Amino acid sequence: MKIVLLGAGHIGLAIARRLHGCGDYEVLAADRDAAALAPLAQLGVATECADFSDAACLQALLARGDAVVNALPWHMAITVAEAARAAGVHYFDLTEDVQATRRIMQLAQDAGSAFMPQCGLAPGFIGIAAHHLAQEFDDIAEIKMRVGALPEFPTNEIKYNLTWSVDGLVNEYCHPCEAIRDGRLQEVQPLEGLEHFSLDGVEYEAFNTSGGLGTLCTTLAGRAANLDYKSVRYPGHRDLLRFLLEGLRLKEQPALLKDILRHAVPATMQDVVLVFVTVSGHRNGQYLQRVFSRKVFAHEADGVHESAIQITTAASVCAALDLFAAGRLPQRGFIRQEQIALPDLLGNRFGRAYAGEAAPEHPARRSYTAPIASQGEQHDSPSPQPLAA
């Protein structure tokens, strides 16, 4: 299968390593920046500088493949999806932008090719895990989806380092968020809904951010009474970011905010991804709670160090592409993330990154499924379990 990979940043590089390295895909990587393409070329990946603002050139580029994997910033999603539709190729991306996804759903109608956006961590894997748990219930009282891409060693005032796209970070902090409350689809404000919890003895906070639910609100409409998504950070982060966005009104100047973050907040490759899903509801007359939890740490494999966000994001999109290529997903039209069965993803050669392996240099660390029950609720372990560590 011929893949055109757009974007040669950290995530694009991680995707290229997997798709090119497995030997089953012919990858052509394209980016505006020749320097960014150099590490991919060293892997033996075919590379090409491209001007993505030229619609005709972009369409011609995509037509050279069977599918495009779009690892460009979120604001390029619609442009690339439209070019994919015109070129008649399959489309996969990592976008968290709600409006972009709605437009891609329109493009997928009556298309001869497949459109599968939101193939990353959140949206992406988190929705697959939540949907899997939800199938165990006769009725769903509440689904809470929590994800954090966090520095392992926070030292600054905002207790955060840049672990992924600044564009995506600002986008999710500034745009309205979807949720289901009392059975009704609603829009809630970013940075609101602050809550605190602890896991493995570490204190965290979580608050509303945009895009992490993917298409779950539509999929579970009429089934879930309450459903929401929140980003996880270390305590104190939300208040300082709200001061920047609202107190200093930098929400009105996103370009300036991005410049400030890039200048003042260092990036890190020493990060941890936290995934935490709880589903509560009734089954066979009992009120039960099911919990799915993962921690994935940055680690080195085969002499290459990758951050946790690289590992988890690349694992999700490569697994989705692999399952599609194997005929395990629809071959045309719009494909929701929750159409992937969690056992299929965890059993996939790329998706195994979520399956519970400890980082080699940190043997005590484990990714796991945590059997946690809230006070007054009975914990249950339906069969099959998501996975045992």
KOLVEXFI-629316 format. One record per residue (C-alpha): x, y, z; residue number from 0; residue in three letters. Coordinates in Angstrom, 3 decimals. Each point is the difference from the previous one (the first is absolute). Layout:
        px        py        pz    k    r
         X         Y         Z  NUM  ALA
...
END
This chain:
        px        py        pz    k    r
     0.000     0.000     0.000    0  MET
     1.394     3.398    -0.986    1  LYS
    -0.211     2.639     2.720    2  ILE
     0.531     3.737    -0.404    3  VAL
     0.995     1.317     3.423    4  LEU
    -0.432     3.747     0.423    5  LEU
     2.056     1.573     2.783    6  GLY
     3.503    -0.848     1.170    7  ALA
    -0.181     1.199     3.598    8  GLY
     0.438    -2.209     3.060    9  HIS
    -3.253    -1.873    -0.629   10  ILE
     0.618    -0.314    -3.739   11  GLY
     3.440    -1.446     0.697   12  LEU
    -1.440    -2.564     2.429   13  ALA
    -2.668    -1.000    -2.540   14  ILE
     2.607    -0.358    -2.740   15  ALA
     2.184    -2.216     2.191   16  ARG
    -2.876    -2.424     0.492   17  ARG
    -1.512    -0.084    -3.470   18  LEU
     3.314    -0.081    -1.859   19  HIS
     1.618    -2.310     2.537   20  GLY
    -2.647    -2.716    -0.186   21  CYS
     0.633    -0.455    -3.730   22  GLY
    -3.659    -0.193    -0.960   23  ASP
    -0.441     3.624    -1.073   24  TYR
     1.670     2.136    -2.637   25  GLU
     0.302     3.419     1.635   26  VAL
     0.507     3.380    -1.660   27  LEU
     0.458     2.737     2.620   28  ALA
    -0.604     3.636    -0.929   29  ALA
     0.606     3.225     1.892   30  ASP
     0.717     3.648    -0.765   31  ARG
     3.225    -0.169     2.014   32  ASP
     2.856    -1.920    -1.612   33  ALA
     1.877    -0.121     3.318   34  ALA
    -2.970    -1.707     1.686   35  ALA
     0.019    -2.668    -2.716   36  LEU
     3.683    -0.869     0.505   37  ALA
    -0.540    -2.461     2.932   38  PRO
    -2.642    -1.842    -2.033   39  LEU
     2.311    -0.211    -2.998   40  ALA
     2.658    -1.524     2.268   41  GLN
    -2.486    -2.778     0.769   42  LEU
    -0.252    -0.741    -3.706   43  GLY
    -3.413     1.649    -0.389   44  VAL
    -0.649     1.773    -3.295   45  ALA
    -0.400     3.731     0.665   46  THR
    -1.156     3.041    -1.911   47  GLU
    -0.302     3.710     0.729   48  CYS
    -3.511     1.198    -0.751   49  ALA
    -2.063     3.174     0.060   50  ASP
    -3.266    -0.970     1.702   51  PHE
    -1.606     3.349    -0.811   52  SER
    -0.165    -0.913    -3.696   53  ASP
    -3.194    -2.063    -0.328   54  ALA
     0.907    -1.470    -3.385   55  ALA
     3.478    -1.046     1.121   56  CYS
    -1.392    -1.463     3.223   57  LEU
    -2.604    -2.032    -1.876   58  GLN
     2.636    -1.288    -2.432   59  ALA
     2.239    -0.967     2.929   60  LEU
    -2.760    -1.943     1.752   61  LEU
    -0.958    -1.768    -3.217   62  ALA
     3.389    -1.736     0.090   63  ARG
    -1.128    -2.094     2.939   64  GLY
    -2.859    -2.264     1.006   65  ASP
    -0.495     1.887     3.252   66  ALA
     1.166     3.173     1.697   67  VAL
     0.956     0.248     3.668   68  VAL
    -0.290     3.658     0.963   69  ASN
     2.366     0.897     2.858   70  ALA
    -0.131     3.734    -0.693   71  LEU
    -1.377     2.589     2.479   72  PRO
    -3.757    -0.166     0.641   73  TRP
    -0.824     3.006    -2.186   74  HIS
     1.143    -1.932    -3.096   75  MET
    -2.495    -2.831     0.492   76  ALA
    -2.770     1.324    -2.240   77  ILE
     2.411     1.033    -2.766   78  THR
     1.629    -3.430    -0.128   79  VAL
    -3.292    -1.886     0.325   80  ALA
    -1.468     1.940    -2.916   81  GLU
     3.064    -0.828    -2.086   82  ALA
    -0.309    -3.676     0.992   83  ALA
    -3.636    -0.030    -1.100   84  ARG
     0.951     1.543    -3.334   85  ALA
     2.862    -2.467    -0.467   86  ALA
    -2.150    -2.990     0.983   87  GLY
     2.376    -1.228     2.717   88  VAL
    -0.690    -1.169     3.548   89  HIS
     0.500     2.583     2.745   90  TYR
     1.286    -0.353     3.593   91  PHE
     0.920     2.800     2.391   92  ASP
     0.634     0.959     3.634   93  LEU
    -2.192     3.084     0.292   94  THR
    -1.759     0.958     3.216   95  GLU
    -1.874     2.853    -1.660   96  ASP
    -3.779    -0.467     0.174   97  VAL
    -0.851     2.197    -2.995   98  GLN
     2.577    -1.727    -2.190   99  ALA
    -1.449    -3.395     0.870  100  THR
    -3.519     1.168    -0.869  101  ARG
     1.226     1.159    -3.400  102  ARG
     1.802    -3.304    -0.575  103  ILE
    -3.227    -1.849     0.788  104  MET
    -1.642     1.988    -2.800  105  GLN
     2.834    -0.813    -2.402  106  LEU
    -0.361    -3.707     0.808  107  ALA
    -3.632    -0.127    -1.104  108  GLN
    -0.278    -2.042    -3.208  109  ASP
     3.804    -0.088    -0.273  110  ALA
     1.644    -2.967    -1.673  111  GLY
     2.825     0.135     2.527  112  SER
     0.156    -0.133     3.804  113  ALA
     0.372     2.977     2.351  114  PHE
     1.219    -0.731     3.517  115  MET
     1.024     3.115     1.967  116  PRO
     0.899     0.225     3.705  117  GLN
     2.330    -3.025    -0.049  118  CYS
     2.250     1.129     2.842  119  GLY
    -0.082    -0.291     3.772  120  LEU
    -2.885     2.374     0.773  121  ALA
    -2.045    -0.070    -2.071  122  PRO
     0.815    -3.503    -1.062  123  GLY
     1.089    -2.653     2.463  124  PHE
    -1.932     1.533     2.904  125  ILE
    -3.275    -0.300    -1.923  126  GLY
     0.712    -3.600    -0.964  127  ILE
     0.614    -0.907     3.650  128  ALA
    -3.093     1.863     1.248  129  ALA
    -2.262    -1.560    -2.633  130  HIS
     1.302    -3.462     0.869  131  HIS
    -0.921     0.408     3.663  132  LEU
    -3.379     1.502    -0.877  133  ALA
    -1.048    -3.156    -1.845  134  GLN
    -0.055    -1.895     3.306  135  GLU
    -2.949     2.020     1.350  136  PHE
    -3.753    -0.172    -0.489  137  ASP
    -0.230     3.724     0.698  138  ASP
     2.760     2.549     0.547  139  ILE
    -0.195     2.558     2.774  140  ALA
     3.373     1.626    -0.552  141  GLU
     3.154    -0.214    -2.088  142  ILE
     3.067     1.971     1.031  143  LYS
     2.948     0.136    -2.409  144  MET
     3.242     1.482     1.313  145  ARG
     3.305     0.275    -1.874  146  VAL
     3.251     1.726     0.863  147  GLY
     3.180     0.411    -2.038  148  ALA
     2.223     1.168     2.842  149  LEU
     3.647     0.683     0.742  150  PRO
     1.390    -2.690     2.237  151  GLU
     2.029     2.573     1.942  152  PHE
    -1.881     3.342     0.158  153  PRO
     2.080     2.845     1.427  154  THR
    -1.547     3.277    -1.188  155  ASN
    -2.911     2.086     1.291  156  GLU
    -2.581    -1.473    -2.353  157  ILE
     1.253    -3.531     0.731  158  LYS
     0.090    -0.793    -3.677  159  TYR
     2.411    -0.485    -2.870  160  ASN
    -0.803    -0.086    -3.679  161  LEU
    -0.454    -3.627    -0.923  162  THR
    -1.974     0.408    -3.246  163  TRP
    -1.275     2.599    -2.478  164  SER
    -0.355     3.529     1.397  165  VAL
    -2.658     0.608    -2.669  166  ASP
    -2.038    -2.933     1.258  167  GLY
     0.490     0.978     3.644  168  LEU
    -1.292     3.539    -0.510  169  VAL
    -2.857    -1.260    -2.160  170  ASN
    -1.316    -2.326     2.698  171  GLU
     0.317     2.698     2.687  172  TYR
    -1.928     2.611    -1.998  173  CYS
    -2.896    -1.727    -1.762  174  HIS
    -3.360    -1.178     1.399  175  PRO
    -0.248    -3.608     1.151  176  CYS
    -2.715    -2.561    -0.669  177  GLU
    -1.618    -1.920     2.839  178  ALA
    -3.184    -1.867     0.849  179  ILE
    -1.744     1.151     3.175  180  ARG
    -3.263    -1.484     1.201  181  ASP
    -0.406    -1.673    -3.373  182  GLY
     0.398     3.175    -2.055  183  ARG
     2.892     0.975    -2.253  184  LEU
     1.505     3.265     1.205  185  GLN
     2.947     2.276    -0.594  186  GLU
     2.039     0.796     3.098  187  VAL
     2.812     2.483     0.396  188  GLN
     3.691    -0.965    -0.074  189  PRO
     1.930     0.244     3.289  190  LEU
    -3.245    -0.408     1.988  191  GLU
    -1.128    -3.049     1.982  192  GLY
     3.141    -0.149     2.154  193  LEU
     0.365    -3.199     2.021  194  GLU
     2.766    -1.715     1.957  195  HIS
     0.914    -3.658     0.374  196  PHE
     2.970    -2.168     0.894  197  SER
     1.438    -3.035    -1.737  198  LEU
     2.950    -2.051     1.227  199  ASP
     0.518     2.574     2.732  200  GLY
     0.359     2.915    -2.438  201  VAL
    -2.396     2.939     0.160  202  GLU
    -1.532     1.273    -3.244  203  TYR
    -2.577     2.505    -1.158  204  GLU
    -2.250    -0.275    -3.036  205  ALA
    -2.095     2.549    -1.888  206  PHE
    -1.990     0.350    -3.218  207  ASN
     1.927     0.173    -3.266  208  THR
    -1.259    -0.201    -3.546  209  SER
    -0.006    -2.926    -2.390  210  GLY
     0.900    -2.999     2.149  211  GLY
    -3.408    -1.677    -0.273  212  LEU
     0.238    -0.494    -3.728  213  GLY
    -3.345    -1.283    -1.276  214  THR
    -1.060    -1.763     3.207  215  LEU
    -2.727     2.536     0.779  216  CYS
    -1.744    -0.975    -3.223  217  THR
     0.682    -3.717     0.382  218  THR
    -1.301    -0.173     3.582  219  LEU
    -2.850     2.499    -0.347  220  ALA
    -3.073    -1.457     1.708  221  GLY
     2.095    -2.533     1.934  222  ARG
     2.243     2.077     2.241  223  ALA
    -1.566     2.385     2.503  224  ALA
     3.301     1.787     0.593  225  ASN
     3.207     0.001    -2.016  226  LEU
     2.976     2.335     0.116  227  ASP
     3.688     0.318    -0.798  228  TYR
     2.632     1.887     1.986  229  LYS
     3.737     0.518    -0.317  230  SER
     2.146    -1.015     2.954  231  VAL
     2.698     2.290     1.374  232  ARG
     1.884     0.463     3.256  233  TYR
    -1.819     2.185     2.574  234  PRO
     0.192     3.741    -0.622  235  GLY
     0.443    -0.155    -3.774  236  HIS
    -3.596     0.881    -0.869  237  ARG
    -0.089     3.201     2.069  238  ASP
     3.174     1.388    -1.555  239  LEU
    -1.119    -0.831    -3.535  240  LEU
    -3.385     1.602     0.623  241  ARG
     1.799     3.155     1.164  242  PHE
     1.929     0.076    -3.285  243  LEU
    -2.998    -0.777    -2.187  244  LEU
    -2.669     2.033     1.761  245  GLU
     1.715     2.376     2.415  246  GLY
     2.544     1.194    -2.567  247  LEU
    -2.427    -0.677    -2.881  248  ARG
     2.516    -2.048    -1.935  249  LEU
    -2.886    -2.179    -1.146  250  LYS
    -0.641     2.842    -2.457  251  GLU
     3.615    -0.157    -1.212  252  GLN
     0.779    -3.704    -0.475  253  PRO
     3.089     0.664    -2.136  254  ALA
     1.525     2.082     2.801  255  LEU
    -0.907    -2.656     2.580  256  LEU
     1.722    -2.678    -2.082  257  LYS
     3.120     2.148    -0.297  258  ASP
     0.055     0.509     3.770  259  ILE
    -0.381    -3.706     0.701  260  LEU
     2.702    -0.974    -2.491  261  ARG
     2.370     2.617     1.449  262  HIS
    -0.674    -0.534     3.711  263  ALA
    -1.008    -3.660     0.420  264  VAL
     2.678    -2.547    -0.857  265  PRO
    -0.818    -3.147    -1.915  266  ALA
     0.791    -3.402     1.474  267  THR
     0.426    -3.531    -1.246  268  MET
    -0.340    -1.324     3.572  269  GLN
    -3.762    -0.214     0.255  270  ASP
    -2.808    -2.282     1.067  271  VAL
    -3.410    -0.553    -1.559  272  VAL
    -2.845    -0.710     2.389  273  LEU
    -3.278    -1.537    -1.205  274  VAL
    -2.839    -0.357     2.506  275  PHE
    -3.583    -1.016    -0.873  276  VAL
    -2.860    -0.745     2.387  277  THR
    -3.435    -1.233    -1.051  278  VAL
    -2.867    -0.359     2.477  279  SER
    -3.413    -1.486    -0.631  280  GLY
    -2.262    -3.001     0.399  281  HIS
     0.487    -3.548    -1.135  282  ARG
    -2.340    -2.807     0.942  283  ASN
    -1.619     2.266     2.571  284  GLY
     3.255     0.925     1.766  285  GLN
     1.577     3.452     0.081  286  TYR
     3.645    -0.550    -0.991  287  LEU
     3.113     1.927    -0.924  288  GLN
     2.695    -1.086    -2.457  289  ARG
     3.396     1.678    -0.174  290  VAL
     2.669    -0.094    -2.689  291  PHE
     3.385     1.555     0.763  292  SER
     3.336     0.205    -1.773  293  ARG
     3.281     1.739     0.565  294  LYS
     2.511     0.040    -2.853  295  VAL
     3.486     1.426     0.604  296  PHE
     2.595     1.291    -2.423  297  ALA
     2.612    -2.640    -0.636  298  HIS
     2.732    -1.195    -2.311  299  GLU
    -0.379    -2.945    -2.359  300  ALA
     2.499    -1.197    -2.597  301  ASP
     2.237     2.926     0.835  302  GLY
    -2.703     2.604    -0.648  303  VAL
    -1.515     2.110     2.779  304  HIS
    -3.628     0.948    -0.520  305  GLU
    -2.248     2.105     2.184  306  SER
    -3.192    -1.466     1.412  307  ALA
    -2.130     2.247    -2.213  308  ILE
     1.928    -1.171    -3.067  309  GLN
    -0.462    -3.632     0.997  310  ILE
    -3.716     0.200     0.760  311  THR
    -1.009     2.247    -2.896  312  THR
     1.968    -1.915    -2.614  313  ALA
    -1.234    -3.314     1.412  314  ALA
    -3.628     1.070    -0.390  315  SER
     0.126     1.259    -3.566  316  VAL
     2.245    -2.825    -1.227  317  CYS
    -2.268    -2.597     1.602  318  ALA
    -3.049     1.624    -1.620  319  ALA
     1.712    -0.063    -3.387  320  LEU
     1.101    -3.614     0.526  321  ASP
    -3.524    -1.130     0.904  322  LEU
    -1.393     1.882    -2.990  323  PHE
     2.537    -1.586    -2.360  324  ALA
    -0.931    -3.427     1.377  325  ALA
    -3.676     0.596    -0.797  326  GLY
    -1.011     0.173     3.676  327  ARG
    -1.621     3.433    -0.473  328  LEU
    -2.425     1.438    -2.583  329  PRO
     1.717     0.759    -3.285  330  GLN
    -1.891     3.144    -0.907  331  ARG
    -1.839     2.897     1.616  332  GLY
     0.525     1.433     3.477  333  PHE
     1.581    -2.295     2.605  334  ILE
    -0.422     0.819     3.690  335  ARG
     2.797    -0.892     2.406  336  GLN
    -2.399    -2.048     2.111  337  GLU
    -0.534    -2.332    -2.951  338  GLN
     3.356    -1.482     0.980  339  ILE
    -0.402    -2.741     2.601  340  ALA
     2.365     0.526     2.929  341  LEU
     1.256    -3.625    -0.030  342  PRO
     0.821     0.408    -3.713  343  ASP
     2.031     3.122     0.670  344  LEU
     1.840    -1.447     2.993  345  LEU
     0.748    -3.145    -1.977  346  GLY
     1.360     1.934    -2.952  347  ASN
     3.771     0.156    -0.489  348  ARG
    -0.057     3.795     0.362  349  PHE
    -2.806     0.245     2.551  350  GLY
     1.925    -2.211     2.409  351  ARG
     1.697     3.171     1.219  352  ALA
    -3.102     0.347     2.218  353  TYR
     0.002    -3.609     1.108  354  ALA
     1.847     0.259     3.284  355  GLY
     3.725    -0.273    -0.685  356  GLU
     2.317     1.814     2.413  357  ALA
     2.687     2.306    -1.334  358  ALA
     3.307    -1.945     0.009  359  PRO
     1.860     2.580     2.080  360  GLU
    -2.866     0.189     2.528  361  HIS
    -0.928    -3.639     0.735  362  PRO
    -2.188     0.940     2.973  363  ALA
    -2.293     2.102    -2.148  364  ARG
    -3.014    -1.729    -1.430  365  ARG
    -2.873     0.869    -2.260  366  SER
    -3.029    -1.674     1.431  367  TYR
    -3.721    -0.425     0.281  368  THR
    -0.964     1.176     3.476  369  ALA
    -2.858    -1.726     1.841  370  PRO
    -1.263     3.066     1.859  371  ILE
    -3.505     0.398     1.385  372  ALA
    -1.483     3.168     1.435  373  SER
    -1.368    -0.086     3.520  374  GLN
    -3.482    -1.448    -0.014  375  GLY
     0.421    -1.538    -3.450  376  GLU
     0.827    -3.596    -0.780  377  GLN
     2.983    -0.708    -2.182  378  HIS
    -0.519    -2.615    -2.635  379  ASP
     2.301    -1.640    -2.512  380  SER
    -2.033    -0.849    -3.079  381  PRO
     1.478    -2.485    -2.429  382  SER
     2.032     0.670    -1.978  383  PRO
     2.117     2.463     1.969  384  GLN
     1.702     2.697    -2.080  385  PRO
     3.386    -1.503     0.798  386  LEU
     1.989    -1.178     2.985  387  ALA
     3.372     1.494     0.646  388  ALA
END
